[in-house]
């Protein structure tokens, strides 16, 4: 993983202590994800957060929340 050179203490915090993450996905996957979020009246980040936490819990990678 690339080091941005910015100390964690200098990273701007968002609401609820959230931090921004940039990732790349296939355009079709993004379109499907956005459609699913709209259909469920949720934000895309909420779905991604839920799925990533489930994955990490299954793999027993550290604690969460």
PDB file of N, CA, C, O and CB in Angstrom:
ATOM      1  N   UNK A   1       0.841  -1.164   0.000  1.00  0.00           N
ATOM      2  CA  UNK A   1       0.000   0.000   0.000  1.00  0.00           C
ATOM      3  C   UNK A   1       0.890   1.231   0.000  1.00  0.00           C
ATOM      4  O   UNK A   1       1.910   1.257   0.689  1.00  0.00           O
ATOM      5  CB  UNK A   1      -0.959  -0.004   1.207  1.00  0.00           C
ATOM      6  N   UNK A   2       0.529   2.217  -0.739  1.00  0.00           N
ATOM      7  CA  UNK A   2       1.336   3.427  -0.863  1.00  0.00           C
ATOM      8  C   UNK A   2       1.218   4.290   0.375  1.00  0.00           C
ATOM      9  O   UNK A   2       0.134   4.453   0.935  1.00  0.00           O
ATOM     10  CB  UNK A   2       0.925   4.220  -2.091  1.00  0.00           C
ATOM     11  N   UNK A   3       2.336   4.836   0.791  1.00  0.00           N
ATOM     12  CA  UNK A   3       2.358   5.773   1.909  1.00  0.00           C
ATOM     13  C   UNK A   3       2.209   7.171   1.336  1.00  0.00           C
ATOM     14  O   UNK A   3       2.986   7.574   0.471  1.00  0.00           O
ATOM     15  CB  UNK A   3       3.674   5.639   2.754  1.00  0.00           C
ATOM     16  N   UNK A   4       1.220   7.912   1.808  1.00  0.00           N
ATOM     17  CA  UNK A   4       0.983   9.251   1.277  1.00  0.00           C
ATOM     18  C   UNK A   4       1.958  10.271   1.834  1.00  0.00           C
ATOM     19  O   UNK A   4       2.064  11.382   1.314  1.00  0.00           O
ATOM     20  CB  UNK A   4      -0.430   9.684   1.576  1.00  0.00           C
ATOM     21  N   UNK A   5       2.670   9.902   2.889  1.00  0.00           N
ATOM     22  CA  UNK A   5       3.591  10.830   3.509  1.00  0.00           C
ATOM     23  C   UNK A   5       2.914  11.817   4.437  1.00  0.00           C
ATOM     24  O   UNK A   5       3.580  12.658   5.041  1.00  0.00           O
ATOM     25  CB  UNK A   5       4.335  11.565   2.463  1.00  0.00           C
ATOM     26  N   UNK A   6       1.591  11.727   4.559  1.00  0.00           N
ATOM     27  CA  UNK A   6       0.840  12.617   5.437  1.00  0.00           C
ATOM     28  C   UNK A   6       0.587  11.878   6.744  1.00  0.00           C
ATOM     29  O   UNK A   6      -0.009  10.801   6.739  1.00  0.00           O
ATOM     30  CB  UNK A   6      -0.507  13.080   4.774  1.00  0.00           C
ATOM     31  N   UNK A   7       1.032  12.444   7.864  1.00  0.00           N
ATOM     32  CA  UNK A   7       0.787  11.777   9.141  1.00  0.00           C
ATOM     33  C   UNK A   7      -0.708  11.618   9.403  1.00  0.00           C
ATOM     34  O   UNK A   7      -1.503  12.481   9.033  1.00  0.00           O
ATOM     35  CB  UNK A   7       1.440  12.559  10.282  1.00  0.00           C
ATOM     36  N   UNK A   8      -1.085  10.514  10.042  1.00  0.00           N
ATOM     37  CA  UNK A   8      -2.501  10.251  10.320  1.00  0.00           C
ATOM     38  C   UNK A   8      -3.125  11.400  11.098  1.00  0.00           C
ATOM     39  O   UNK A   8      -4.317  11.668  10.947  1.00  0.00           O
ATOM     40  CB  UNK A   8      -2.662   8.941  11.101  1.00  0.00           C
ATOM     41  N   UNK A   9      -2.341  12.082  11.927  1.00  0.00           N
ATOM     42  CA  UNK A   9      -2.876  13.192  12.713  1.00  0.00           C
ATOM     43  C   UNK A   9      -3.246  14.392  11.846  1.00  0.00           C
ATOM     44  O   UNK A   9      -3.998  15.262  12.286  1.00  0.00           O
ATOM     45  CB  UNK A   9      -1.869  13.615  13.762  1.00  0.00           C
ATOM     46  N   UNK A  10      -2.729  14.447  10.623  1.00  0.00           N
ATOM     47  CA  UNK A  10      -3.000  15.569   9.720  1.00  0.00           C
ATOM     48  C   UNK A  10      -4.125  15.269   8.727  1.00  0.00           C
ATOM     49  O   UNK A  10      -4.559  16.162   8.000  1.00  0.00           O
ATOM     50  CB  UNK A  10      -1.739  15.934   8.961  1.00  0.00           C
ATOM     51  N   UNK A  11      -4.602  14.018   8.691  1.00  0.00           N
ATOM     52  CA  UNK A  11      -5.661  13.640   7.760  1.00  0.00           C
ATOM     53  C   UNK A  11      -6.971  14.230   8.254  1.00  0.00           C
ATOM     54  O   UNK A  11      -7.335  14.071   9.419  1.00  0.00           O
ATOM     55  CB  UNK A  11      -5.765  12.091   7.617  1.00  0.00           C
ATOM     56  N   UNK A  12      -7.675  14.912   7.362  1.00  0.00           N
ATOM     57  CA  UNK A  12      -8.946  15.544   7.728  1.00  0.00           C
ATOM     58  C   UNK A  12      -9.996  14.482   8.030  1.00  0.00           C
ATOM     59  O   UNK A  12     -10.237  13.584   7.223  1.00  0.00           O
ATOM     60  CB  UNK A  12      -9.439  16.478   6.598  1.00  0.00           C
ATOM     61  N   UNK A  13     -10.604  14.592   9.175  1.00  0.00           N
ATOM     62  CA  UNK A  13     -11.656  13.663   9.575  1.00  0.00           C
ATOM     63  C   UNK A  13     -12.996  14.137   9.022  1.00  0.00           C
ATOM     64  O   UNK A  13     -13.268  15.336   8.961  1.00  0.00           O
ATOM     65  CB  UNK A  13     -11.718  13.531  11.116  1.00  0.00           C
ATOM     66  N   UNK A  14     -13.810  13.200   8.630  1.00  0.00           N
ATOM     67  CA  UNK A  14     -15.154  13.512   8.155  1.00  0.00           C
ATOM     68  C   UNK A  14     -16.148  13.176   9.255  1.00  0.00           C
ATOM     69  O   UNK A  14     -15.767  12.696  10.323  1.00  0.00           O
ATOM     70  CB  UNK A  14     -15.487  12.733   6.847  1.00  0.00           C
ATOM     71  N   UNK A  15     -17.407  13.427   8.993  1.00  0.00           N
ATOM     72  CA  UNK A  15     -18.429  13.171  10.008  1.00  0.00           C
ATOM     73  C   UNK A  15     -18.351  11.729  10.495  1.00  0.00           C
ATOM     74  O   UNK A  15     -18.085  10.811   9.719  1.00  0.00           O
ATOM     75  CB  UNK A  15     -19.832  13.468   9.451  1.00  0.00           C
ATOM     76  N   UNK A  16     -18.580  11.550  11.761  1.00  0.00           N
ATOM     77  CA  UNK A  16     -18.555  10.212  12.334  1.00  0.00           C
ATOM     78  C   UNK A  16     -17.174   9.594  12.359  1.00  0.00           C
ATOM     79  O   UNK A  16     -17.047   8.379  12.506  1.00  0.00           O
ATOM     80  CB  UNK A  16     -19.474   9.326  11.577  1.00  0.00           C
ATOM     81  N   UNK A  17     -16.134  10.406  12.218  1.00  0.00           N
ATOM     82  CA  UNK A  17     -14.774   9.877  12.243  1.00  0.00           C
ATOM     83  C   UNK A  17     -14.378   9.144  10.976  1.00  0.00           C
ATOM     84  O   UNK A  17     -13.357   8.457  10.953  1.00  0.00           O
ATOM     85  CB  UNK A  17     -14.618   8.962  13.401  1.00  0.00           C
ATOM     86  N   UNK A  18     -15.165   9.279   9.926  1.00  0.00           N
ATOM     87  CA  UNK A  18     -14.887   8.589   8.666  1.00  0.00           C
ATOM     88  C   UNK A  18     -13.702   9.231   7.959  1.00  0.00           C
ATOM     89  O   UNK A  18     -13.435  10.421   8.121  1.00  0.00           O
ATOM     90  CB  UNK A  18     -16.125   8.604   7.753  1.00  0.00           C
ATOM     91  N   UNK A  19     -12.993   8.417   7.165  1.00  0.00           N
ATOM     92  CA  UNK A  19     -11.921   8.901   6.304  1.00  0.00           C
ATOM     93  C   UNK A  19     -12.224   8.476   4.880  1.00  0.00           C
ATOM     94  O   UNK A  19     -12.914   7.484   4.645  1.00  0.00           O
ATOM     95  CB  UNK A  19     -10.533   8.364   6.765  1.00  0.00           C
ATOM     96  N   UNK A  20     -11.707   9.227   3.953  1.00  0.00           N
ATOM     97  CA  UNK A  20     -11.961   8.973   2.539  1.00  0.00           C
ATOM     98  C   UNK A  20     -11.008   7.909   2.013  1.00  0.00           C
ATOM     99  O   UNK A  20      -9.846   7.845   2.415  1.00  0.00           O
ATOM    100  CB  UNK A  20     -11.821  10.267   1.722  1.00  0.00           C
ATOM    101  N   UNK A  21     -11.519   7.064   1.098  1.00  0.00           N
ATOM    102  CA  UNK A  21     -10.727   6.033   0.442  1.00  0.00           C
ATOM    103  C   UNK A  21     -11.052   6.068  -1.046  1.00  0.00           C
ATOM    104  O   UNK A  21     -12.220   6.027  -1.434  1.00  0.00           O
ATOM    105  CB  UNK A  21     -11.009   4.619   1.054  1.00  0.00           C
ATOM    106  N   UNK A  22     -10.031   6.144  -1.862  1.00  0.00           N
ATOM    107  CA  UNK A  22     -10.213   6.126  -3.308  1.00  0.00           C
ATOM    108  C   UNK A  22      -9.914   4.719  -3.801  1.00  0.00           C
ATOM    109  O   UNK A  22      -8.863   4.161  -3.487  1.00  0.00           O
ATOM    110  CB  UNK A  22      -9.297   7.181  -4.014  1.00  0.00           C
ATOM    111  N   UNK A  23     -10.827   4.143  -4.569  1.00  0.00           N
ATOM    112  CA  UNK A  23     -10.582   2.825  -5.137  1.00  0.00           C
ATOM    113  C   UNK A  23     -11.103   2.770  -6.560  1.00  0.00           C
ATOM    114  O   UNK A  23     -11.906   3.603  -6.980  1.00  0.00           O
ATOM    115  CB  UNK A  23     -11.236   1.730  -4.281  1.00  0.00           C
ATOM    116  N   UNK A  24     -10.635   1.780  -7.287  1.00  0.00           N
ATOM    117  CA  UNK A  24     -11.048   1.623  -8.681  1.00  0.00           C
ATOM    118  C   UNK A  24     -11.872   0.353  -8.817  1.00  0.00           C
ATOM    119  O   UNK A  24     -11.559  -0.680  -8.223  1.00  0.00           O
ATOM    120  CB  UNK A  24      -9.817   1.586  -9.630  1.00  0.00           C
ATOM    121  N   UNK A  25     -12.930   0.452  -9.611  1.00  0.00           N
ATOM    122  CA  UNK A  25     -13.807  -0.684  -9.870  1.00  0.00           C
ATOM    123  C   UNK A  25     -14.220  -0.641 -11.335  1.00  0.00           C
ATOM    124  O   UNK A  25     -14.120   0.394 -11.994  1.00  0.00           O
ATOM    125  CB  UNK A  25     -15.057  -0.668  -8.930  1.00  0.00           C
ATOM    126  N   UNK A  26     -14.682  -1.771 -11.826  1.00  0.00           N
ATOM    127  CA  UNK A  26     -15.197  -1.838 -13.191  1.00  0.00           C
ATOM    128  C   UNK A  26     -16.439  -0.941 -13.287  1.00  0.00           C
ATOM    129  O   UNK A  26     -17.246  -0.896 -12.358  1.00  0.00           O
ATOM    130  CB  UNK A  26     -15.536  -3.319 -13.597  1.00  0.00           C
ATOM    131  N   UNK A  27     -16.590  -0.229 -14.409  1.00  0.00           N
ATOM    132  CA  UNK A  27     -17.746   0.662 -14.564  1.00  0.00           C
ATOM    133  C   UNK A  27     -19.088  -0.041 -14.349  1.00  0.00           C
ATOM    134  O   UNK A  27     -20.011   0.540 -13.779  1.00  0.00           O
ATOM    135  CB  UNK A  27     -17.725   1.283 -15.939  1.00  0.00           C
ATOM    136  N   UNK A  28     -19.193  -1.276 -14.799  1.00  0.00           N
ATOM    137  CA  UNK A  28     -20.453  -2.011 -14.628  1.00  0.00           C
ATOM    138  C   UNK A  28     -20.736  -2.254 -13.144  1.00  0.00           C
ATOM    139  O   UNK A  28     -21.886  -2.193 -12.708  1.00  0.00           O
ATOM    140  CB  UNK A  28     -20.404  -3.359 -15.390  1.00  0.00           C
ATOM    141  N   UNK A  29     -19.686  -2.529 -12.377  1.00  0.00           N
ATOM    142  CA  UNK A  29     -19.848  -2.765 -10.944  1.00  0.00           C
ATOM    143  C   UNK A  29     -20.297  -1.482 -10.247  1.00  0.00           C
ATOM    144  O   UNK A  29     -21.163  -1.515  -9.373  1.00  0.00           O
ATOM    145  CB  UNK A  29     -18.529  -3.284 -10.323  1.00  0.00           C
ATOM    146  N   UNK A  30     -19.709  -0.366 -10.633  1.00  0.00           N
ATOM    147  CA  UNK A  30     -20.088   0.922 -10.048  1.00  0.00           C
ATOM    148  C   UNK A  30     -21.554   1.223 -10.358  1.00  0.00           C
ATOM    149  O   UNK A  30     -22.302   1.647  -9.477  1.00  0.00           O
ATOM    150  CB  UNK A  30     -19.177   2.059 -10.583  1.00  0.00           C
ATOM    151  N   UNK A  31     -21.959   1.007 -11.597  1.00  0.00           N
ATOM    152  CA  UNK A  31     -23.348   1.257 -11.989  1.00  0.00           C
ATOM    153  C   UNK A  31     -24.306   0.380 -11.189  1.00  0.00           C
ATOM    154  O   UNK A  31     -25.349   0.850 -10.734  1.00  0.00           O
ATOM    155  CB  UNK A  31     -23.535   1.007 -13.492  1.00  0.00           C
ATOM    156  N   UNK A  32     -23.954  -0.882 -11.019  1.00  0.00           N
ATOM    157  CA  UNK A  32     -24.813  -1.806 -10.256  1.00  0.00           C
ATOM    158  C   UNK A  32     -24.869  -1.409  -8.789  1.00  0.00           C
ATOM    159  O   UNK A  32     -25.927  -1.474  -8.163  1.00  0.00           O
ATOM    160  CB  UNK A  32     -24.303  -3.255 -10.387  1.00  0.00           C
ATOM    161  N   UNK A  33     -23.734  -0.998  -8.243  1.00  0.00           N
ATOM    162  CA  UNK A  33     -23.677  -0.584  -6.848  1.00  0.00           C
ATOM    163  C   UNK A  33     -24.526   0.663  -6.617  1.00  0.00           C
ATOM    164  O   UNK A  33     -25.267   0.739  -5.637  1.00  0.00           O
ATOM    165  CB  UNK A  33     -22.227  -0.325  -6.427  1.00  0.00           C
ATOM    166  N   UNK A  34     -24.421   1.630  -7.508  1.00  0.00           N
ATOM    167  CA  UNK A  34     -25.223   2.848  -7.390  1.00  0.00           C
ATOM    168  C   UNK A  34     -26.715   2.536  -7.504  1.00  0.00           C
ATOM    169  O   UNK A  34     -27.526   3.102  -6.772  1.00  0.00           O
ATOM    170  CB  UNK A  34     -24.812   3.863  -8.465  1.00  0.00           C
ATOM    171  N   UNK A  35     -27.072   1.647  -8.412  1.00  0.00           N
ATOM    172  CA  UNK A  35     -28.479   1.266  -8.579  1.00  0.00           C
ATOM    173  C   UNK A  35     -29.002   0.569  -7.328  1.00  0.00           C
ATOM    174  O   UNK A  35     -30.123   0.826  -6.890  1.00  0.00           O
ATOM    175  CB  UNK A  35     -28.650   0.350  -9.806  1.00  0.00           C
ATOM    176  N   UNK A  36     -28.184  -0.317  -6.754  1.00  0.00           N
ATOM    177  CA  UNK A  36     -28.581  -1.024  -5.534  1.00  0.00           C
ATOM    178  C   UNK A  36     -28.772  -0.032  -4.387  1.00  0.00           C
ATOM    179  O   UNK A  36     -29.731  -0.143  -3.624  1.00  0.00           O
ATOM    180  CB  UNK A  36     -27.526  -2.092  -5.153  1.00  0.00           C
ATOM    181  N   UNK A  37     -27.874   0.926  -4.265  1.00  0.00           N
ATOM    182  CA  UNK A  37     -27.978   1.927  -3.203  1.00  0.00           C
ATOM    183  C   UNK A  37     -29.252   2.755  -3.373  1.00  0.00           C
ATOM    184  O   UNK A  37     -29.965   3.009  -2.402  1.00  0.00           O
ATOM    185  CB  UNK A  37     -26.737   2.847  -3.200  1.00  0.00           C
ATOM    186  N   UNK A  38     -29.533   3.169  -4.594  1.00  0.00           N
ATOM    187  CA  UNK A  38     -30.746   3.952  -4.851  1.00  0.00           C
ATOM    188  C   UNK A  38     -31.991   3.135  -4.544  1.00  0.00           C
ATOM    189  O   UNK A  38     -32.944   3.642  -3.952  1.00  0.00           O
ATOM    190  CB  UNK A  38     -30.779   4.434  -6.309  1.00  0.00           C
ATOM    191  N   UNK A  39     -31.979   1.864  -4.949  1.00  0.00           N
ATOM    192  CA  UNK A  39     -33.121   0.980  -4.724  1.00  0.00           C
ATOM    193  C   UNK A  39     -33.384   0.780  -3.234  1.00  0.00           C
ATOM    194  O   UNK A  39     -34.534   0.657  -2.813  1.00  0.00           O
ATOM    195  CB  UNK A  39     -32.885  -0.370  -5.399  1.00  0.00           C
ATOM    196  N   UNK A  40     -32.313   0.748  -2.439  1.00  0.00           N
ATOM    197  CA  UNK A  40     -32.438   0.539  -0.992  1.00  0.00           C
ATOM    198  C   UNK A  40     -32.470   1.851  -0.209  1.00  0.00           C
ATOM    199  O   UNK A  40     -32.497   1.844   1.022  1.00  0.00           O
ATOM    200  CB  UNK A  40     -31.291  -0.320  -0.495  1.00  0.00           C
ATOM    201  N   UNK A  41     -32.466   2.979  -0.928  1.00  0.00           N
ATOM    202  CA  UNK A  41     -32.458   4.303  -0.304  1.00  0.00           C
ATOM    203  C   UNK A  41     -31.311   4.422   0.697  1.00  0.00           C
ATOM    204  O   UNK A  41     -31.497   4.861   1.833  1.00  0.00           O
ATOM    205  CB  UNK A  41     -33.803   4.578   0.393  1.00  0.00           C
ATOM    206  N   UNK A  42     -30.102   4.015   0.241  1.00  0.00           N
ATOM    207  CA  UNK A  42     -28.890   4.064   1.064  1.00  0.00           C
ATOM    208  C   UNK A  42     -27.801   4.774   0.275  1.00  0.00           C
ATOM    209  O   UNK A  42     -27.927   5.001  -0.928  1.00  0.00           O
ATOM    210  CB  UNK A  42     -28.427   2.629   1.488  1.00  0.00           C
ATOM    211  N   UNK A  43     -26.735   5.118   0.976  1.00  0.00           N
ATOM    212  CA  UNK A  43     -25.551   5.662   0.323  1.00  0.00           C
ATOM    213  C   UNK A  43     -24.654   4.503  -0.094  1.00  0.00           C
ATOM    214  O   UNK A  43     -24.624   3.464   0.565  1.00  0.00           O
ATOM    215  CB  UNK A  43     -24.789   6.651   1.261  1.00  0.00           C
ATOM    216  N   UNK A  44     -23.929   4.686  -1.184  1.00  0.00           N
ATOM    217  CA  UNK A  44     -22.997   3.661  -1.658  1.00  0.00           C
ATOM    218  C   UNK A  44     -21.999   3.308  -0.560  1.00  0.00           C
ATOM    219  O   UNK A  44     -21.703   2.133  -0.344  1.00  0.00           O
ATOM    220  CB  UNK A  44     -22.253   4.141  -2.925  1.00  0.00           C
ATOM    221  N   UNK A  45     -21.481   4.319   0.134  1.00  0.00           N
ATOM    222  CA  UNK A  45     -20.472   4.034   1.160  1.00  0.00           C
ATOM    223  C   UNK A  45     -21.015   3.141   2.264  1.00  0.00           C
ATOM    224  O   UNK A  45     -20.259   2.372   2.859  1.00  0.00           O
ATOM    225  CB  UNK A  45     -19.957   5.329   1.760  1.00  0.00           C
ATOM    226  N   UNK A  46     -22.308   3.226   2.550  1.00  0.00           N
ATOM    227  CA  UNK A  46     -22.894   2.373   3.586  1.00  0.00           C
ATOM    228  C   UNK A  46     -22.852   0.903   3.166  1.00  0.00           C
ATOM    229  O   UNK A  46     -22.548   0.026   3.975  1.00  0.00           O
ATOM    230  CB  UNK A  46     -24.346   2.800   3.877  1.00  0.00           C
ATOM    231  N   UNK A  47     -23.155   0.650   1.910  1.00  0.00           N
ATOM    232  CA  UNK A  47     -23.122  -0.728   1.407  1.00  0.00           C
ATOM    233  C   UNK A  47     -21.691  -1.250   1.398  1.00  0.00           C
ATOM    234  O   UNK A  47     -21.429  -2.371   1.836  1.00  0.00           O
ATOM    235  CB  UNK A  47     -23.730  -0.807  -0.013  1.00  0.00           C
ATOM    236  N   UNK A  48     -20.770  -0.437   0.898  1.00  0.00           N
ATOM    237  CA  UNK A  48     -19.366  -0.853   0.831  1.00  0.00           C
ATOM    238  C   UNK A  48     -18.824  -1.101   2.238  1.00  0.00           C
ATOM    239  O   UNK A  48     -18.140  -2.098   2.468  1.00  0.00           O
ATOM    240  CB  UNK A  48     -18.510   0.217   0.104  1.00  0.00           C
ATOM    241  N   UNK A  49     -19.122  -0.205   3.179  1.00  0.00           N
ATOM    242  CA  UNK A  49     -18.673  -0.366   4.568  1.00  0.00           C
ATOM    243  C   UNK A  49     -19.170  -1.686   5.141  1.00  0.00           C
ATOM    244  O   UNK A  49     -18.404  -2.433   5.749  1.00  0.00           O
ATOM    245  CB  UNK A  49     -19.164   0.808   5.439  1.00  0.00           C
ATOM    246  N   UNK A  50     -20.444  -1.969   4.949  1.00  0.00           N
ATOM    247  CA  UNK A  50     -21.045  -3.197   5.464  1.00  0.00           C
ATOM    248  C   UNK A  50     -20.369  -4.437   4.871  1.00  0.00           C
ATOM    249  O   UNK A  50     -20.033  -5.373   5.597  1.00  0.00           O
ATOM    250  CB  UNK A  50     -22.549  -3.219   5.159  1.00  0.00           C
ATOM    251  N   UNK A  51     -20.175  -4.436   3.570  1.00  0.00           N
ATOM    252  CA  UNK A  51     -19.592  -5.598   2.907  1.00  0.00           C
ATOM    253  C   UNK A  51     -18.130  -5.807   3.289  1.00  0.00           C
ATOM    254  O   UNK A  51     -17.695  -6.943   3.476  1.00  0.00           O
ATOM    255  CB  UNK A  51     -19.712  -5.451   1.406  1.00  0.00           C
ATOM    256  N   UNK A  52     -17.375  -4.729   3.405  1.00  0.00           N
ATOM    257  CA  UNK A  52     -15.966  -4.846   3.785  1.00  0.00           C
ATOM    258  C   UNK A  52     -15.854  -5.355   5.220  1.00  0.00           C
ATOM    259  O   UNK A  52     -15.019  -6.213   5.505  1.00  0.00           O
ATOM    260  CB  UNK A  52     -15.240  -3.485   3.635  1.00  0.00           C
ATOM    261  N   UNK A  53     -16.688  -4.834   6.131  1.00  0.00           N
ATOM    262  CA  UNK A  53     -16.659  -5.312   7.512  1.00  0.00           C
ATOM    263  C   UNK A  53     -17.013  -6.790   7.595  1.00  0.00           C
ATOM    264  O   UNK A  53     -16.379  -7.536   8.341  1.00  0.00           O
ATOM    265  CB  UNK A  53     -17.616  -4.499   8.375  1.00  0.00           C
ATOM    266  N   UNK A  54     -18.021  -7.222   6.835  1.00  0.00           N
ATOM    267  CA  UNK A  54     -18.388  -8.646   6.812  1.00  0.00           C
ATOM    268  C   UNK A  54     -17.217  -9.498   6.322  1.00  0.00           C
ATOM    269  O   UNK A  54     -16.921 -10.544   6.898  1.00  0.00           O
ATOM    270  CB  UNK A  54     -19.624  -8.874   5.910  1.00  0.00           C
ATOM    271  N   UNK A  55     -16.562  -9.051   5.270  1.00  0.00           N
ATOM    272  CA  UNK A  55     -15.420  -9.776   4.718  1.00  0.00           C
ATOM    273  C   UNK A  55     -14.303  -9.886   5.758  1.00  0.00           C
ATOM    274  O   UNK A  55     -13.758 -10.968   5.979  1.00  0.00           O
ATOM    275  CB  UNK A  55     -14.900  -9.076   3.443  1.00  0.00           C
ATOM    276  N   UNK A  56     -13.968  -8.766   6.391  1.00  0.00           N
ATOM    277  CA  UNK A  56     -12.887  -8.769   7.375  1.00  0.00           C
ATOM    278  C   UNK A  56     -13.246  -9.623   8.595  1.00  0.00           C
ATOM    279  O   UNK A  56     -12.383 -10.300   9.153  1.00  0.00           O
ATOM    280  CB  UNK A  56     -12.567  -7.335   7.812  1.00  0.00           C
ATOM    281  N   UNK A  57     -14.504  -9.593   9.007  1.00  0.00           N
ATOM    282  CA  UNK A  57     -14.939 -10.437  10.122  1.00  0.00           C
ATOM    283  C   UNK A  57     -14.788 -11.909   9.774  1.00  0.00           C
ATOM    284  O   UNK A  57     -14.348 -12.702  10.607  1.00  0.00           O
ATOM    285  CB  UNK A  57     -16.398 -10.130  10.497  1.00  0.00           C
ATOM    286  N   UNK A  58     -15.146 -12.280   8.562  1.00  0.00           N
ATOM    287  CA  UNK A  58     -15.018 -13.673   8.132  1.00  0.00           C
ATOM    288  C   UNK A  58     -13.561 -14.118   8.119  1.00  0.00           C
ATOM    289  O   UNK A  58     -13.251 -15.268   8.429  1.00  0.00           O
ATOM    290  CB  UNK A  58     -15.632 -13.859   6.745  1.00  0.00           C
ATOM    291  N   UNK A  59     -12.683 -13.208   7.763  1.00  0.00           N
ATOM    292  CA  UNK A  59     -11.258 -13.519   7.670  1.00  0.00           C
ATOM    293  C   UNK A  59     -10.532 -13.281   8.993  1.00  0.00           C
ATOM    294  O   UNK A  59      -9.338 -13.559   9.107  1.00  0.00           O
ATOM    295  CB  UNK A  59     -10.613 -12.687   6.573  1.00  0.00           C
ATOM    296  N   UNK A  60     -11.247 -12.771   9.985  1.00  0.00           N
ATOM    297  CA  UNK A  60     -10.688 -12.474  11.309  1.00  0.00           C
ATOM    298  C   UNK A  60      -9.521 -11.498  11.235  1.00  0.00           C
ATOM    299  O   UNK A  60      -8.498 -11.708  11.886  1.00  0.00           O
ATOM    300  CB  UNK A  60     -10.235 -13.758  11.984  1.00  0.00           C
ATOM    301  N   UNK A  61      -9.660 -10.441  10.455  1.00  0.00           N
ATOM    302  CA  UNK A  61      -8.647  -9.400  10.345  1.00  0.00           C
ATOM    303  C   UNK A  61      -8.971  -8.265  11.311  1.00  0.00           C
ATOM    304  O   UNK A  61      -9.778  -7.391  10.996  1.00  0.00           O
ATOM    305  CB  UNK A  61      -8.554  -8.873   8.894  1.00  0.00           C
ATOM    306  N   UNK A  62      -8.354  -8.277  12.465  1.00  0.00           N
ATOM    307  CA  UNK A  62      -8.468  -7.173  13.410  1.00  0.00           C
ATOM    308  C   UNK A  62      -9.868  -6.906  13.908  1.00  0.00           C
ATOM    309  O   UNK A  62     -10.827  -7.592  13.555  1.00  0.00           O
ATOM    310  CB  UNK A  62      -7.948  -5.951  12.795  1.00  0.00           C
ATOM    311  N   UNK A  63      -9.951  -5.881  14.744  1.00  0.00           N
ATOM    312  CA  UNK A  63     -11.241  -5.473  15.293  1.00  0.00           C
ATOM    313  C   UNK A  63     -11.837  -4.398  14.411  1.00  0.00           C
ATOM    314  O   UNK A  63     -11.158  -3.837  13.551  1.00  0.00           O
ATOM    315  CB  UNK A  63     -11.097  -4.968  16.748  1.00  0.00           C
ATOM    316  N   UNK A  64     -13.099  -4.116  14.626  1.00  0.00           N
ATOM    317  CA  UNK A  64     -13.767  -3.106  13.815  1.00  0.00           C
ATOM    318  C   UNK A  64     -14.568  -2.163  14.688  1.00  0.00           C
ATOM    319  O   UNK A  64     -14.754  -2.381  15.886  1.00  0.00           O
ATOM    320  CB  UNK A  64     -14.673  -3.761  12.779  1.00  0.00           C
ATOM    321  N   UNK A  65     -15.039  -1.097  14.039  1.00  0.00           N
ATOM    322  CA  UNK A  65     -15.924  -0.062  14.584  1.00  0.00           C
ATOM    323  C   UNK A  65     -15.243   0.709  15.616  1.00  0.00           C
ATOM    324  O   UNK A  65     -15.830   1.626  16.190  1.00  0.00           O
ATOM    325  CB  UNK A  65     -17.172  -0.639  15.144  1.00  0.00           C
TER     326      UNK A  65
END
